[in-house]
Amino acid sequence: MSQRPETPLLDRVSRPADLHQFNDADLTRLARELRAETVSAVSETGGHLGAGLGVVELTVALHAVFDTPRDKIIWDVGHQCYPHKILTGRRDRIRTLRQKDGLSGFTKRSESVYDPFGAAHSSTSISAALGFAVARDLGGQCDGGLGDAVAVIGDGSISAGMAYEAMNNAGHLGKRLFVILNDNDMSIAPPVGAMSNYLSRLYAGEPFQEFKAAAKGAVSLLPEPFREGAKRAKEMLKGMTVGGTLFEELGFSYVGPIDGHDMDQLLPVLRTLHQRATGPVLLHVITKKGKGYAPAENARDRGHATAKFDVVTGKQHKAPSNAPSYTSVFGKTLTQLAAEDDKIVAVTAAMPDGTGLNLFAERYPSRCFDVAIAEQHGVTFAAALAAGGMKPFCAMYSTFLQRGYDQVVHDVAIQRLPVRFAIDRAGLVGADGATHAGSFDIAYLANLPGMVVMAAADEAELVHMVATAAAHDEGPIAFRYPRGEGVGVEMPETPAPLEIGKGRMIREGKRVAILSFGTRLEEVKKAAENLSAKGITPTIADARFAKPLDEGLILNLARTHEALITIEEGAIGGFGSHVAQLLAENGVFDDGLKYRSMVLPDIFIDQASPRDMYDVAAMNAEQIEAKVLNTLGISQIGSKSA
């Protein structure tokens, strides 16, 4: 374990109010200590490093100027909240980040009064901040009280439509509200010229007439790359509307851009805004993701998400891979198919690497579209691509596809357009916890008329399902697969389309049949091995399809066994519910079939390892074994002869 950094000032901070004892020079030193502590903690836990390092100074400045928890600081997404957690009474637990029974990797209301609003999906912070501001003015009450509301949102998150919907509403209501635009994109532009004006047009209203004097020269202190970034930002924003910046047209007073790593700029500007603001204000802050830690600054993703790592070298400690990841299998297979079919295109929402489309994008850049954090747009864009004769693969995490559900229904399903949904991170995902779990897509897709829903049991099956989707032109089709490595099966040389709505038998047995949908199949096999030692030999089948169901397979299993158990990595209302409906409509229960469905429990499961999360869900081999024994009426393992 790396030696912990020396942090004499940080050691004196147990809550944000303790920052009031420090002068500005001390706060600058405190920020350096906070950065070192953040790097040290994440080196032991893994997690989202770069985003937090980019807002260290901003975090210190906000807590020094505002009065939390009465004032509400709302971090958009929450990737950047680790320094915030250290300053808000959770330093003693910071090395439990993203672990079982530890701190969440995101803000979480149940964790601390200093986390007024939970997050993990982007672009919600301005809506939430406006809600707090209105609640304050209407006499609302909550833990910690209600004062100012501050939304901290990144340049990526503010690209999503919801952020503009919120700003439009905030400008209309005119409430005192602070939005910090944390811009870590403009700052890396190469310098190509001088800045023509040191700030965008500032306030014309009476309360702000003196602000220009307070802020004068702020941007002239920016390092040269920041100045060029500020110039580009100003030109872009001015070009969006006639007669002022987009933000000003939406009713915000716009300040900036300023250097988000310079406390000599941050502190006086924030104090001035805090003292003088009467309506909504947007402060544009230029930062650098991964700031202050060279391995993160030099990484392509600026250290966005890391495994445990060595602090000195930055080298990550990743376990050797025994099998290809499902994500990479999808990306390689799609690229292989695209070589043979120039109508195949790919759409993702700010996750080209996370969805495995980076290889596809390198090979076919004109056929790969990253629409930014805009899942709604991405789905409808894919729908029109399909209507235009292309074969779009819409690749999104299950948890993010939820954001485009209305478009899946209205723009894809009702029009029966052949959009291929590649649903990554299906099931329980581990350290990101409940906010990123892919728990609901089976249920919310399988109830749509004309939708085909598949789940890969292993990486070889995924290859065939990508091919199945590519060949399917009769309407929308979806296939789901989990995060992480495959199971190590032999991979097919040629992707082959599956027959729609047909499952496969894995193993013939008697008395009880287990019908698996998705990657729990490996755990089912382990359970069957343990049961065989007790004289029970379950039949095992892989459903492959939740819609349409393989009715012949299912009804035959029901007729030839006394018990049928389904298992899926999804919430109630999904595959098992569709099977139960089929059995009920065919009168199978009238003849006494014992039927059970193993689904995710009706709770949100906190972060842990995937295996620990599936233990909570009671879906690992030992729990499957127990379910079989219980269903057959064998209450104590080994107490009765099977």
N, C-alpha and C positions, 0 to 999 in steps of 0.2 A: 504494500500500500504506500502511496506517495506521502511524503511528509506534509502535514497540514500547514497552510500558510499562517504567518503571524498577522493578527488582526486586532491590534490594541483598541482602535476606535470602535470597530464593529462589536467587540466584546462588551462594550458599554451600552449596546442597543438591544433592548428586549421588546420594544414596541416603537411605532413611528414617532410618538411624542418625544422619545429620547433624542431625536434629531435636533430638537429645538435648542439643545445645550451647545450645539456646535456652531462656529462661525463658518463663513463661506469657504475658507481655506481648509478647514477641518472636513467639511462636506466633500470637497474634492478628494482629499485623502481617503475618506470613508468609501467613496465610490471605487477607488483602486482596490481597497480591501474587499469590498463586496464582489468585485469581479474575480479576484483570486479565490474567494470562498466558493463562488458559483462554479468555477472551473474545477476546483478540488472536489466538490460534491458530485458533479455530473461524471467526473472521471471514475467514481466508485459505483454509480447507479446506472449510467447511460441515460439518454434522454435528449431533449431538445436544447441544444447548447447555444447555437449561433444567435437565435432570436433574443434570448435573455442577455447575452453579452452586448448586444446592440442597444439595449435600453437601460444599462446600469445607471448612467448619469441621470437619465430621465426619471428613473424610479426613485433615486435619492432626492432629486429636486421636487418631484410631485409630493412625496411624503414630507419634505421639509416645509413646503409652502402651504399645502392643504392640510386639513384637520381630519384625518381618517381615524376611526371608521365613520364619523359623522358625515364627512365628505366621501362620496362614493367614487372610487377609481375602478373603472371597468375595462379590463384588458381584453381586447378582441382576440378570439381564438384561444389565447391563454398559453401558447408556446413560450411566450416571453416572461412568464410570471415567476420564475424561480427566484430572481433577486427580490421581488416583491414578497415572496413567502419568507425569505430569510429575514427581512426587516420587520415582519409582522408576527413575531412570536413563534415562528416555526423552524428556527434555525436548528434547534436540537433534534428535529426530525427530518432535516433536509436530505439526509443520506438514506432515507427510506423512500425516496421519490419513485413512483411508478411500481412499487413492490406491494406484495400482499400485506394488507393492514397498514400500509404506509401512506404517505402523502400522494395525492393525485398529481399527475403531470399538468393539470389544468386548474383554473380557478374552480372552487366548489363551495357552494353556500354552506353545506353542512360541516365544512372543515374549519371555517374561520369567519368571524364577523367582518374581517377585512376583505373577504371575498363576497361582495354584495350580490354578484350575479354570476352564475356558473357559465362556462363557455367551453368550447372545443371545436365547434363549427364557426366559420368566419362570418364577419359582416353583421353581427347582431348588436355590437356595443353601442352604436348611436341610438338605436331604437330603445335599448335598455336605459341608457343615460337620460333620454327624454322622458321615459316613464318615471324615473326617479325624480326628475325636475318637476314634473306635473304633480306627482304625489306630494312632494314637498309643499308646493304652492296651494294644494288643496287640503293641507293639514294632515297628511298621512303620517303614520308612525311605523317604525321598524327598528330592528336591533341596531344599536349604535346611533340612532337618530338620523335625521335627514338634513343635509346641507347642500353643498354643491355636488354636481354630477360631472365626472370627467370620463370621457371615452378615449381610449388609446387604440388607434386603428392603423394598420399598416397599409402601404401603397397597394399591395396585392388585394387585401380585404376590401378596400374602399372601391375596388373596381366592380364589385358585385352590386346588382340592382337594389338589394335591400338597404344598403348604406345610403343610396340616393333617395330612396323612398323616405327614410328616416330624416335625412337632412331637409328634404322638401317640407315635411311636416313640422320639423323643429323651426325652420325659418318662418313658417306660417304662424306658429304659436308664439314665437318671440321670447321664449323663456331663457333665463340665464343658464347657459350650458357651455361646457368646454369640450371641444373635440381636438385631440392631438393627432395630427397626421404624421405617423412615424414612417418616413420615406427613406428606405434603405436601398432604393434602386437608382435614383438620380445621382447619388453620391459617387458611384463608381464610373460615371461617364468620363472619358478622357478630356482633359482641358483643351479647348480649341479657341478660346478667346476670353476677353474681359467681360465683366458683368456691367451692363449698361445702367441699371438702376440697382441700388443696394437693397431695396425691398419692393415688393408689389404694393400697389396702392393701399394705403392704410385708411384708418377710420376718418370719416368726415363729420361724424356726429359729435356733439358737444362733449360727452363724457370722455372722448378719446383724443381730444385735440392735443393734449400734452404727451400722448403716447409716442409720437414721432421723436420727440426729444429723448425720451427714455430708451428707445430702440435704435437711435441714430448710430450708424456705424457698426451695427451688429453683424451684418453680412460681410462688411469689409474685413472682419476678423476671420472669416471662413478661410480654411486652406484652399489652395487654388482649385483642386478637383471639386470641392464643395461649391465654390463660387460658380463654376461652370454648370454643375448640377442645378444650382439655384436659378441660374439664367434659363436653362432649358425648362425647368419646372414653370417658371413665370411665363415663358412664351407659350408653353402647352396650355396652361390654364387660361391665359388671356385669349388664346385662339378658340377656346370652346364656346364662348358666347360673345355677343356684341355689347360693348360698353362695360366690361368688367369681368372678373373671374367667375367661373361657374359657381364657386362657393358663395361669392357675394350675391350672385343672381338668386341663389337659393335662400338668401336672407342671413348669411353668416358674415361676421366681420373677419376678414382674412389677415393673418399676421405671419410673416415669414418670407422665405425660409431662414431658419437659424441653425447653427451647428449644435446638434443634439449631444455632442460629447464635450462641449465647452461649458462648464458650470458658470463661468463668468457671463455667458449669454443666457443660459437657461434660467438661472435663479432670478435675475432682475426682470426678465420678460414675463416669467410666470407670476412673479409678485405683482407686477403692474397690472396684468390681466386680472388677477385675483381681486385686486383692489378696485378696478374700474369697470369691469364688464357688467353690462345690464341685460344683454341679450345673448344669443348664441355666437360663440367665437370659435374659429378654427385656427390653431397654431400649427404651422408647417415646420416640422423638425427633420433635419437631414441626419441620418445615422448610417453606420456601417455594421451590417450583420457580422457577428463573430469578433467585433472590435476588441482589441487588446490581448487576443490570444492567437499567436501566429498560425498554428495549425488550422484553426477555424477560419481565419481570414484568408488563408491560401487554398482552402478546400473549395471545390467547384460549387457546393451548396452552402458554403460559409458555415459548415458545421451544424446544419439544420437539425439532423437527428443522428446521434452517435450511440455506439455500444460503449461499454466501459473502455477507458483508454488510459494510457500513460501520460501524465501531465507534462513531463519534460519533452517527450517526442511527439505526442499526439497520436501515437499508434493505437488503433483500436484492438481490443481483445475479442475477436469474433471466433466462435467455435467453427471448426472446419465443416464444410457442407458435405453431407453424405448423399444427397440427392438434389436435383435441380428444384428451385422454388417454383411454386405454381405460377407465380407472376411471370417468371422468365419463360416458362413453358408456353404460356399464352402468347407472349410477345414474339417468341421465335416461330411458333406455329402460324400466327397471323402473317408474319413477314414472309414465311414460306408460301402460304396460300396467295398472298398479294403478288408474288412473282409470276403466278400463273393467271391471275385475274386482275386486270387493271381497273375494275370497277370497285374493288375493295378500298375503302377509306376508313380512317380512324378518327374518333373524336374523344377528347378527354378534357377535364376541367381542372387545370393547374396541376395535374399529377402525371406528367408523361413518364417520369422515372418510376413512380410508385405503382403505376399500372402496367409497367413493362413495355410501354410504347416507344421508349427511347431508341431501341433498335429499329423499329419500324420507321420512326421519324428520320433517322440517319439515312436509311435506304430509300425512303419515299417521302421526302420533305413536303412535296406539293400535295400529298394525299393524307397528311396527318395534321390535325387541327387541335391546338390547345386553346380553348375558348376562355381561359382564366377562370376565376372562381365564379362560375356562372352556370350551374347545373341546369337550371330551367332553360336557359338559352341553348345549352349544349344538346339537350334532348330534342327540342323543337328544330334546331339546326340539323340534327341527324334525321329527323322525320322528313324534312324537306329534301335532304340529300337522297333519301330513299325514294321519295316521290319523283325525284329527278332522274331516277334510273341507276343510282349508285348503290353500293352495298355497304352501308355504314355500320361500323362496330363502335358502339358508345361505351367506352371503358371507364367505369367509375367504381369507387368503393361503395359497398352496400349502404353504409351509413350516409354517404353523400348523395347517392341516387335518391334517397328519401326527399331531398330538397327539390327534386324535379318531378315529384309524383303526379301532380296535376297535369303536367305536360305528357307524361307517360300515358295517362288515361285519355286525355282529350286530343292530343296531337299525334299520338302513335296508335294506341289501341283502337279507338273509335274509327280511325281511318284505315285500320288494318295494314299499316305500313311496315315493311320488313326491316325494322331497326333491330340490330343484334346487340343486346345488352350483355357486356362482359362485366360480371359483378365480382370484383376483387374483395378481399377481407371479409368473406362470408363467415358467419359463426362468431365465436368469441376470439378476440384478437390479442389478449394479454395486457401488456403494460399501459396501453392507452385507455383501458377500462370501458365503462358502460357507454361513453359518448361515441366510441368508434366501433362498437360491436355491430356485426352484421346480423342482427337478430330477426328482422322483420320482413325481409324482401320476399321470402317464400310466400308468406301470407298476403302481402300487399300486391304481389304480381299474379299469383295463381288464381285470384278471384276475378281477373279481367278476362272477358270473353275473347277468344282467339289467341291468347298469349300462350306460348310454349315455354315451360320452365324446366330447366335441367340442373342437375348438380353432379359434379365430378367426384367419383369415389377415390380416384388417385390421379396421378399426373398423366398416365397414358389415356385414361378416359377423357381428361381435359383436352388432349390433342384431338380426339375424335369429336368432341363437342364443339370445338372451334370450327372444324370442318362441317359439322352438321348445321351450325348457324350460317356459315357462308353459303351453303347450298339451299337454305330455306328462304323462299321468296313469297310464301303465302300469307305472311303476317309477321308480327313481332315475335322474337324469340330471345330467351335469356338463359345464360348459364352462369353458375356461381361456383366459386372455389375459394379456399381459405388463404390466409397469410401463412408464409413459412414454406418449409421444404416438403416435397412429395414423400412418398413412402419407399421409394427405391425400386419400383417395378421396371421391367424392361419396356423401353419406349418404342412405339411403332415407327417404322421408317416412313410410312406414308399415311397422312391423316385420312381417315375414312368416315364418311357421314354415317350416323346411326339412323335406324328406322325410328321415325317419330312415334313416341308413346310406347316404346317397347323396352322393358327391363331385361335383366339377365339373371339366371340362376347361378349362384356361386357354389353352393354345396347342398346336396340332398340329405335330409334327415327325417325325423319323425316327431310327433306330438306337438312341437312348438316351431313356428316359423318366425324368423326375424327378417323384416323387410326394411332395409337401410336406404336412406336417401342422403348421399353426400359422403364426406370423409370419415364419419363414425364407423364405416365398414371395417376398418382395421381393428378398432376396439371390439366390434362385434365378433370378429374372428378370434381375438384373444379370449373373449368370454366363452366362445364355443369350445375352445381347447380346454379351458378349465372345467366346463360342464361335461365334456366327454369323459373326463376322469371320474365323474360321478354317475356315469351311465346315461347321460342325456345328450342326444345328438341333434341339435337344432338344425332345421333347414335355414339356409341363408340365401337371401335374394337382394340384388341391387336394383332399386326401382328406376334409377336414372332420370325418370321424368316425374315431376309432381303434377304437371299438366301438359298434355293429356295423360291420365293414368293408364297404366297397362292393366286394363280391367280383367282380361283373361288370366293373367298371372296372379293378380290379387285374389280373384274369386276362386281360383284353383287352390291357392295356398289356404284360403279359408275353408274350403270343402275337405281338404285332406289333412288338416291339423286341428287339434282341439284348442290351440291358442295361437294368436297372431299378434306380434308386437312390431310396431313401427318405431323408427328412430330417425331424428333429423336435427340438424344444428340450427334450429329456428324456433320462433315463439309459437305459442298456441294459435291455432287458426290456419296453420299451413298444411303441409303434406298429410300429416296424421288425420286432420279434420276432413280432408277430401277423401281419404280412404274410408273413414268412418261413415261419411255420407254415402259412398258407393255401397258399402256393406249393408247399411240400413235400408237403402232403396231396393236392394236385392233380397231383402228378407233374411240375410245370413244370421243376424242375431236371434231370429225366431228359433233357430236350431241349436242355440246354446253356445255359440263360439265365444271363447274368452278373448277379448280384444283389449290391448293396452297401447297407448302411444307415449313415447318418450320424447319430450320437447323441452326447450329451455323453460325454466321456472318463471312464474309471473312476477319477477323482480328484476331490477337492474343490478348486475353483478359487478362489484368493484374490481379494480385492477389487481392482477396477480399473474402468475405464469398461465399460459393456456391450459396446462394440465390441472392446475389448482382451480381455475375457473370452471372447467368441466367437472371437477369433483363437486363444486358447489351446485352445479347443474345436475349432478347425479347421472352423468352420461359417459363415464369411463368404464373399462371392461368389468371391474368388480361390481359396479352398480347395475350393469346390463345383466350380468350373471344373477345377481340378487333379484332383479325384475323377473327373469325367467322362472326362477325357483318359486317366487311368490305367486306368480300367475298360475303356475301348475299346482299350487297349494302345498309346496314343500317349504315350510316356514323356517326351518333350521337346516342350514347346509350340513349334509351328512347325517341328519337325524332320521331321514326316511330313505328307503330305497326308491330310486327312480324307476 
